[in-house]
Amino acid sequence: MFRMVERKSGWRRVLYGVWLGAVGLATAWTLMALWYQSPLPWRSLWIATAIGTAIAIPILTRGRPRLRFAVLLAALAIVALWWSTIRPSNARDWATDVAHGVTAEIHGSRLVVSNVRDFQWRTRQTFEPRWRTEVYDLDDLVSADLISSVWSNPAIAHTLISFGFSDGRHLVFSAEIRRERHEVFSEVGGFFKEFELVLIAAEERDIVRLRTDVRGETVSRFPLRIATDQARALLVAYLEAGNALDRKPRFYQTITTNCTTVIFRLARLVQPGVPADWRILISGYLPDYLYQHAMIRTDVPLEEVKRQAVIPHSPAWAGHD
């Protein structure tokens, strides 16, 4: 009898420990969400309230496990309800470089693309903004390249897709955070609905030169080995994605909805058999993934492919269209 009581007591301690762990994790997540989503004048008050609630629940429900569980569920329900009210928007005071997402009218092979960015960058903060409407023809599409830009950790890269046309023009797509004027990028904030997602279409002389010359990043170009009809379908998929975001905004999410996962989803629309891989998330290794699946050149070792792919800085690049 004593052993049975002791065993029950042991299980209760384990369950209580699990419950405390759940409260701790829920509190930590809630505090981060409040930090990124509470209006500044009320942020401290709401964070203090959340901490006070997390401390009070175990004390007030001590020895009453059913009530303890019910109170925790009620608290989680309140947080979930609040979280569901935070919706993405296309109508905010956006930073100039992400003020417009790409949209397009598709008439057979004729593409009328609006909001093509063609900024003239001098420094990170000084530039001449220009947004254009350009007309392209799918029949003139001659190339599709993956562009990878590394700025610090080689495991993390920003990935873009550049489509080349027979007249020498290039149209580059980049899935980016859509910052408001007062915001700066935060990987953590990207987990907590801090930023919307925007699909930028730009000239190479804008979006590549910004990275090579102004930011000093290591930028590489990898021509994709895909059929012409697949390249055309991928370009149309990007334009349709831009139209979809214009109709219904979405949040940027650091892991699940970022520059590389957007490319992967669009690629799967074109070629459903494209396999998933951890290198899609750790984007600095995306060229390794493409090399393994022969989606880029494989006639030389991978390290040589990477070495030859690096785009030089200006002046050689500055005038390239």
C-alpha positions as CSV (number, residue, x, y, z in Angstrom):
1,M,0.0,0.0,0.0
2,F,2.8,2.3,0.9
3,R,4.6,1.6,-2.4
4,M,1.4,2.4,-4.3
5,V,1.0,5.8,-2.5
6,E,4.7,6.5,-3.1
7,R,4.3,5.6,-6.8
8,K,1.3,8.0,-7.2
9,S,3.2,10.7,-5.4
10,G,6.1,10.2,-7.8
11,W,3.9,10.5,-10.8
12,R,2.3,13.6,-9.5
13,R,5.7,15.2,-9.1
14,V,6.5,14.3,-12.6
15,L,3.3,15.7,-14.0
16,Y,3.7,18.8,-11.9
17,G,7.2,19.3,-13.3
18,V,5.8,18.8,-16.9
19,W,3.1,21.3,-16.1
20,L,5.6,23.9,-14.8
21,G,7.7,23.4,-17.9
22,A,4.7,24.0,-20.1
23,V,3.9,27.2,-18.1
24,G,7.5,28.3,-18.5
25,L,7.6,27.7,-22.3
26,A,4.2,29.4,-22.8
27,T,5.3,32.3,-20.7
28,A,8.5,32.8,-22.6
29,W,6.7,32.7,-25.9
30,T,4.1,35.1,-24.7
31,L,6.7,37.5,-23.4
32,M,8.5,37.5,-26.8
33,A,5.2,38.0,-28.6
34,L,4.3,40.9,-26.4
35,W,7.7,42.5,-26.8
36,Y,7.3,42.5,-30.6
37,Q,3.6,43.2,-30.8
38,S,2.6,45.4,-27.9
39,P,2.4,49.2,-28.5
40,L,5.3,50.8,-26.9
41,P,3.4,52.9,-24.2
42,W,1.7,49.7,-22.9
43,R,4.5,47.1,-23.5
44,S,5.9,47.1,-20.0
45,L,2.5,46.9,-18.4
46,W,1.5,43.9,-20.5
47,I,4.8,42.1,-20.0
48,A,4.6,42.6,-16.2
49,T,1.0,41.3,-16.3
50,A,2.1,38.2,-18.1
51,I,4.9,37.5,-15.7
52,G,2.6,38.1,-12.7
53,T,0.0,35.7,-14.1
54,A,2.6,33.0,-14.7
55,I,3.8,33.3,-11.1
56,A,0.3,33.4,-9.6
57,I,-1.1,30.4,-11.4
58,P,1.0,27.7,-9.6
59,I,0.6,29.4,-6.3
60,L,-3.2,29.9,-6.4
61,T,-3.8,26.4,-7.8
62,R,-1.5,24.5,-5.5
63,G,-2.9,21.1,-4.6
64,R,-5.8,21.5,-7.1
65,P,-4.5,19.8,-10.4
66,R,-7.8,20.1,-12.3
67,L,-8.2,23.8,-11.6
68,R,-4.5,24.3,-12.4
69,F,-5.0,22.6,-15.8
70,A,-8.2,24.6,-16.5
71,V,-6.6,27.9,-15.7
72,L,-3.6,27.1,-17.9
73,L,-5.9,26.3,-20.8
74,A,-7.9,29.5,-20.3
75,A,-4.7,31.6,-20.2
76,L,-3.5,29.9,-23.4
77,A,-6.9,30.5,-25.1
78,I,-6.7,34.2,-24.3
79,V,-3.2,34.5,-25.7
80,A,-4.2,32.5,-28.8
81,L,-7.3,34.7,-29.3
82,W,-5.1,37.9,-29.1
83,W,-2.5,36.4,-31.5
84,S,-5.2,35.6,-34.0
85,T,-6.2,39.3,-34.1
86,I,-2.8,40.3,-35.5
87,R,-3.3,40.4,-39.2
88,P,-0.9,41.3,-42.1
89,S,-1.5,44.4,-44.1
90,N,-0.4,46.1,-47.3
91,A,-1.3,49.5,-46.0
92,R,1.5,50.7,-43.7
93,D,4.2,53.4,-43.9
94,W,6.8,51.3,-45.7
95,A,10.5,51.8,-46.1
96,T,11.2,53.2,-49.5
97,D,13.0,50.2,-51.0
98,V,10.1,47.9,-50.2
99,A,7.3,50.3,-50.7
100,H,5.9,48.4,-53.8
101,G,5.6,44.7,-54.4
102,V,5.6,43.4,-58.0
103,T,2.4,42.8,-59.8
104,A,1.7,41.8,-63.4
105,E,-0.8,41.5,-66.2
106,I,-0.3,38.2,-68.1
107,H,-1.6,38.2,-71.7
108,G,-0.4,34.9,-73.2
109,S,3.4,35.3,-73.7
110,R,3.2,39.1,-73.1
111,L,4.0,40.2,-69.5
112,V,3.3,43.7,-68.3
113,V,5.2,44.0,-65.0
114,S,4.5,46.8,-62.6
115,N,6.7,48.1,-59.8
116,V,10.0,47.0,-61.2
117,R,12.6,48.5,-58.9
118,D,15.5,50.3,-60.5
119,F,17.1,52.4,-57.7
120,Q,20.5,54.1,-58.2
121,W,22.3,53.3,-54.9
122,R,25.0,55.5,-53.5
123,T,25.1,54.3,-49.9
124,R,22.8,52.1,-47.8
125,Q,20.8,55.3,-46.9
126,T,21.2,57.4,-50.0
127,F,19.7,56.5,-53.3
128,E,17.6,57.7,-56.2
129,P,14.3,55.7,-56.1
130,R,12.8,54.7,-59.4
131,W,9.9,52.3,-60.0
132,R,9.0,51.3,-63.5
133,T,6.5,49.3,-65.6
134,E,8.3,47.0,-68.0
135,V,7.0,44.7,-70.8
136,Y,8.6,41.3,-71.4
137,D,7.8,38.4,-73.7
138,L,8.1,34.8,-72.5
139,D,9.4,33.8,-75.9
140,D,12.4,36.1,-75.4
141,L,13.4,34.3,-72.1
142,V,16.9,32.8,-72.4
143,S,18.1,32.1,-68.9
144,A,17.3,31.6,-65.2
145,D,19.9,32.0,-62.6
146,L,20.0,31.6,-58.9
147,I,21.9,34.4,-57.1
148,S,23.2,33.8,-53.6
149,S,24.3,36.7,-51.4
150,V,26.3,36.1,-48.2
151,W,27.0,38.9,-45.8
152,S,28.3,37.3,-42.6
153,N,27.8,33.7,-41.7
154,P,28.5,31.5,-44.8
155,A,25.7,29.2,-43.8
156,I,23.1,31.9,-44.2
157,A,22.5,33.6,-47.6
158,H,19.8,35.6,-49.3
159,T,18.7,33.9,-52.4
160,L,17.2,35.5,-55.6
161,I,16.2,34.3,-59.0
162,S,17.2,36.3,-62.1
163,F,15.5,35.8,-65.5
164,G,17.5,36.9,-68.6
165,F,16.0,38.0,-71.9
166,S,17.4,38.1,-75.4
167,D,17.6,41.9,-75.4
168,G,20.0,41.8,-72.4
169,R,17.6,42.7,-69.7
170,H,17.4,40.8,-66.5
171,L,14.4,40.7,-64.1
172,V,15.4,39.6,-60.6
173,F,12.9,38.4,-57.9
174,S,13.6,38.6,-54.2
175,A,11.3,37.6,-51.4
176,E,12.1,40.1,-48.6
177,I,10.8,41.4,-45.3
178,R,8.6,44.4,-45.7
179,R,9.8,46.9,-43.2
180,E,8.0,50.0,-42.0
181,R,10.1,53.1,-42.0
182,H,11.0,52.9,-38.3
183,E,11.8,49.1,-38.4
184,V,15.1,47.3,-38.7
185,F,15.5,43.6,-39.6
186,S,15.4,41.1,-36.7
187,E,15.6,37.3,-37.2
188,V,13.7,36.8,-33.9
189,G,11.1,39.4,-34.9
190,G,10.5,37.3,-38.0
191,F,9.0,34.5,-35.7
192,F,6.5,36.9,-34.1
193,K,4.7,38.6,-37.0
194,E,7.0,41.6,-36.9
195,F,7.2,42.0,-40.7
196,E,5.1,41.4,-43.8
197,L,6.4,39.5,-46.8
198,V,7.0,41.4,-50.1
199,L,8.1,40.1,-53.5
200,I,10.4,42.6,-55.1
201,A,11.2,42.6,-58.8
202,A,14.2,44.6,-59.7
203,E,16.8,45.3,-62.4
204,E,20.2,43.6,-61.7
205,R,22.0,46.9,-61.7
206,D,19.8,47.8,-58.6
207,I,19.5,44.6,-56.6
208,V,22.8,43.0,-57.3
209,R,24.9,46.2,-57.2
210,L,23.3,47.0,-53.8
211,R,24.8,43.8,-52.5
212,T,28.1,43.7,-54.2
213,D,29.2,47.3,-54.0
214,V,27.1,49.1,-51.4
215,R,26.8,46.4,-48.8
216,G,30.0,44.6,-49.7
217,E,28.4,41.1,-49.6
218,T,29.8,38.1,-51.5
219,V,27.3,37.5,-54.3
220,S,27.4,34.5,-56.6
221,R,25.5,33.6,-59.8
222,F,24.6,30.0,-60.6
223,P,22.9,29.4,-64.0
224,L,20.1,26.9,-63.5
225,R,19.9,23.8,-65.7
226,I,16.2,23.7,-66.4
227,A,14.2,23.4,-69.6
228,T,12.9,26.5,-71.3
229,D,9.3,25.7,-70.6
230,Q,10.2,25.2,-66.9
231,A,11.9,28.6,-66.8
232,R,8.9,30.3,-68.3
233,A,6.6,28.5,-65.9
234,L,8.8,29.6,-63.0
235,L,8.7,33.2,-64.1
236,V,4.9,33.2,-64.4
237,A,4.7,31.5,-61.0
238,Y,6.7,34.4,-59.5
239,L,4.4,37.0,-61.1
240,E,1.3,35.2,-59.9
241,A,2.8,35.0,-56.4
242,G,3.3,38.8,-56.6
243,N,-0.3,39.3,-57.6
244,A,-1.5,37.0,-54.8
245,L,0.5,39.0,-52.2
246,D,-1.0,42.2,-53.5
247,R,-4.5,40.7,-53.1
248,K,-3.9,39.0,-49.7
249,P,-0.8,40.0,-47.6
250,R,1.2,37.5,-45.6
251,F,3.6,37.7,-42.8
252,Y,7.3,36.9,-43.3
253,Q,8.4,34.0,-41.1
254,T,12.1,33.4,-40.5
255,I,12.0,29.7,-41.0
256,T,8.8,28.8,-43.0
257,T,8.3,31.8,-45.2
258,N,11.6,33.4,-46.3
259,C,13.6,34.1,-49.4
260,T,14.6,30.4,-50.0
261,T,11.3,28.6,-49.0
262,V,9.4,30.9,-51.4
263,I,11.7,29.8,-54.2
264,F,11.2,26.1,-53.2
265,R,7.4,26.4,-53.1
266,L,7.4,28.1,-56.5
267,A,9.8,25.5,-57.9
268,R,7.5,22.7,-56.7
269,L,4.6,24.3,-58.7
270,V,6.8,23.9,-61.8
271,Q,8.3,20.6,-61.0
272,P,6.4,18.7,-58.2
273,G,9.1,16.1,-57.7
274,V,11.7,18.5,-56.3
275,P,12.9,16.9,-53.1
276,A,12.8,18.6,-49.7
277,D,16.2,19.1,-48.0
278,W,17.6,20.8,-44.9
279,R,19.8,22.9,-47.2
280,I,16.7,24.7,-48.3
281,L,16.4,26.1,-44.7
282,I,20.2,26.6,-44.2
283,S,20.3,28.7,-47.4
284,G,24.0,29.1,-47.6
285,Y,24.2,25.5,-48.6
286,L,21.6,25.8,-51.3
287,P,24.2,25.6,-54.1
288,D,25.4,22.3,-52.6
289,Y,21.8,21.0,-52.9
290,L,21.5,22.2,-56.5
291,Y,24.8,20.6,-57.4
292,Q,23.8,17.3,-55.9
293,H,20.6,17.3,-58.0
294,A,22.4,18.5,-61.2
295,M,20.4,21.7,-61.3
296,I,23.6,23.7,-61.8
297,R,26.8,22.8,-63.7
298,T,28.5,19.7,-62.5
299,D,31.4,19.4,-65.0
300,V,33.9,20.6,-62.3
301,P,34.1,20.1,-58.5
302,L,31.6,22.0,-56.4
303,E,34.2,24.3,-54.9
304,E,35.4,25.3,-58.3
305,V,31.8,26.0,-59.4
306,K,31.4,28.2,-56.3
307,R,34.7,30.0,-57.0
308,Q,33.7,30.8,-60.6
309,A,30.2,31.9,-59.6
310,V,31.4,34.9,-57.5
311,I,30.3,38.2,-59.1
312,P,33.0,40.9,-59.1
313,H,32.4,44.3,-57.6
314,S,32.3,47.5,-59.6
315,P,33.4,49.1,-61.8
316,A,33.0,46.0,-64.0
317,W,29.6,45.2,-62.6
318,A,28.1,48.7,-62.1
319,G,27.1,49.2,-65.7
320,H,25.7,45.7,-66.3
321,D,22.1,45.5,-67.3
